[in-house]
Each structure stands twice: as C-alpha cells, then as structure tokens.
Amino acid sequence: MTTGKNNPTGAGAIIALLILGGAIVGGLMGQPSVGLLVGGAIGVAIALLLWLRERGK
C-alpha cells in the first residue's frame, strides 16, 4: 500500500561525519573545539538545505 509520499532523506550521518572531521582537522591545527563547532555548523547547514529541498517536493 503506497500513500504517495517519498521517504525523507536523513542527514544525521552527514552531521556526525562533519563534526568528527572538523574535530580531527581542528586538532591538527591546534584548535579541536573550533573545528568541532565549524564541522557541526556546516553539517547543520547541509541538513537544512536537504530539508528545504525535500520540502519542496
């Protein structure tokens, strides 16, 4: 039975990977906290863009 709705795209993995990647890159630069925050911010921005794209469908 189909309801006609598409399954939404999950962005949790993208957020998690960017947080980890930001912490690693930040750690290599001597600023792991800043890297963690930047990675999280970029991950959330990408998640919002995915949500906006899905919302329009």
PyMOL commands that set and color helices and strands:
alter all, ss='L'
color gray80, all
select helices_A, chain A and resi 12-28+32-55
alter helices_A, ss='H'
color red, helices_A
deselect
rebuild
show_as cartoon
